[in-house]
Amino acid sequence: MGFRGIVRDATERKQAEETLKNSELKYRNIFENAIEGIYQSTIEGRFITANAALARMAGYDSPEELIESIKDIGNQLNVHPEDRERLIEIIEAKGFADGFEVEFYKKDGSKVWVVINARTVKDEQGKILYLEGLIEDITIRKHAEEQLQQTLDSLKNAVGATIQVMVSAVEARDPYTAGHQIRSADLARVIATEMGLCQDKIEGIRIAGSIHDIGKLSIPAEILSKPTKLTDIEFSLIKEHSQRGYEMLKNVESPWPLAQIVYQHHERMNGSGYPRNLKGDEIIMEARILAVADVVEAMASHRPYRAALGIDAALEEIEKNKGIIYDNAVADACLRLFREKNYKIP
């Protein structure tokens, strides 16, 4: 019986060793053949291990050469050493870093964009032993993003030039309308900023504001500059400018919904606006902002048919009808700008 026990114990030990050996071999194959860079490093910035993919990514002939050459990851590998400091801060605070994008120097001095996913490995007392993680080359994606941004910038410049031509056309025909558009655009821009909208949306609102009455180019000049009250027919012609403006802009390629902003800037939250009686969420936020700016500037400024009503009357109109015909958040932002932050229409 004792003999059989020894054989059984030896067999179990051999099986355990074989299983461990197979596991180590499997891990080694994954480590060496992975497409992504795999590494372990000290918190101070020295590689403990690195695979062939990471070595190739950095332009080295072997993992051994990479480990031997890079003594300080932050200052030798990172194009911006402060990126390494930020990475360590994130890892120490959260225990991991996910999707951290940085630029690395390659051995020949060229640069490569990478994304790092890393975590800490700690001992039983919670002390960090080392970092380990994956590094992926995203240079092609970054270059594609840069080219896309350049294309977008070119498109914005082209739209800007087109808009300026339109503004000039309005200025030449109707100075009152031109000045109103510029002042409304500035107020709309400031309201959007006060509301915390992203810079791209703010720019779209500013540009749309600068041409929101472009449709008035189709209205007879004698009506636009008439020094007396408009007749019902004349006013119905004026109201067509939103539709006309939309028709002029709908085929203009733009990163912003300029045509829709112009189309909707006379719509009201309760559906009492024109030309389509839109209400609530049917009206895009950019148009809600421009609607308030448009009303405030129009009431505060002189018109051929009446003297300026003044900023106080304009703000009273917004306060009285906020949440009814004007968006609550837009109205509040507008009132804050004038009453608390001393904004003045330029």
HUHUHU-V957042 format. One record per backbone hydrogen bond with DSSP energy under -0.5 kcal/mol. CO is the residue of the C=O (numbers start at 0). NH is the residue of the N-H. Records with the same first field share a line. If there is no record, write none. Layout:
CO = NH + NH
//
This chain:
0 = 4
1 = 5
2 = 6
3 = 7
4 = 8
5 = 9
6 = 10
7 = 11
8 = 12
9 = 13
10 = 14
11 = 15
12 = 16
13 = 17
14 = 18
15 = 19
16 = 20
17 = 21
18 = 22
19 = 23
20 = 24
21 = 25
22 = 26
23 = 27
24 = 28
25 = 29
26 = 30
27 = 31
28 = 32
29 = 33
36 = 134
37 = 50
38 = 132
39 = 47 + 48
40 = 130
41 = 44
44 = 72
45 = 41
48 = 39
50 = 54
51 = 55
52 = 56
53 = 57
54 = 59
55 = 58
57 = 106
61 = 65
62 = 66
63 = 67
64 = 68
65 = 69
68 = 70
69 = 46
71 = 75 + 76
72 = 76 + 77
76 = 104
78 = 80
79 = 82 + 83
80 = 83 + 84
81 = 85
82 = 86
83 = 87
84 = 88
85 = 89
86 = 90
87 = 91
88 = 92
89 = 93
90 = 94
94 = 119
96 = 117
98 = 100
99 = 115
101 = 113
102 = 78
103 = 111
105 = 108
109 = 105
111 = 103
112 = 137 + 138
113 = 101
114 = 135
115 = 99
116 = 133
117 = 96
118 = 131
120 = 128 + 129
122 = 125
126 = 122
129 = 120
130 = 40
131 = 118
132 = 38
133 = 116
134 = 36
135 = 114 + 137
137 = 141
138 = 142
139 = 143
140 = 144
141 = 145
142 = 146
143 = 147
144 = 148
145 = 149
146 = 150
147 = 151
148 = 152
149 = 153
150 = 154
151 = 155
152 = 156
153 = 157
154 = 158
155 = 159
156 = 160
157 = 161
158 = 162
159 = 163
160 = 164
161 = 165
162 = 166
163 = 167
164 = 168
165 = 169
166 = 170
167 = 171
168 = 172
169 = 173
173 = 177
174 = 178
175 = 179
176 = 180
177 = 181
178 = 182
179 = 183
180 = 184
181 = 185
182 = 186
183 = 187
184 = 188
185 = 189
186 = 190
187 = 191
188 = 192
189 = 193
190 = 194
191 = 196
192 = 195
197 = 201
198 = 202
199 = 203
200 = 204
201 = 205
202 = 206
203 = 207
204 = 208
205 = 209
206 = 210
207 = 210
208 = 211
210 = 213
212 = 215
213 = 216
214 = 217
215 = 218
219 = 222 + 223
220 = 224
222 = 225
230 = 234
231 = 235
232 = 236
233 = 237
234 = 238
236 = 239
237 = 240
238 = 241
239 = 243
240 = 244
241 = 245
242 = 246
243 = 247
244 = 248
245 = 249
248 = 251
250 = 252
255 = 257
256 = 260
257 = 261
258 = 262
259 = 263
260 = 264
261 = 264
263 = 266
265 = 273
267 = 270
268 = 279
277 = 267
278 = 281
279 = 282
281 = 283
283 = 286 + 287
284 = 288
285 = 289
286 = 290
287 = 291
288 = 292
289 = 293
290 = 294
291 = 295
292 = 296
293 = 297
294 = 298
295 = 299
296 = 300
298 = 308 + 309
302 = 305
305 = 302
309 = 313
310 = 314
311 = 315
312 = 316
313 = 317
314 = 318
315 = 319
316 = 320
317 = 321
318 = 321
320 = 323 + 324 + 325
324 = 268
325 = 322
326 = 330
327 = 331
328 = 332
329 = 333
330 = 334
331 = 335
332 = 336
333 = 337
334 = 338
335 = 339 + 340
336 = 342
//
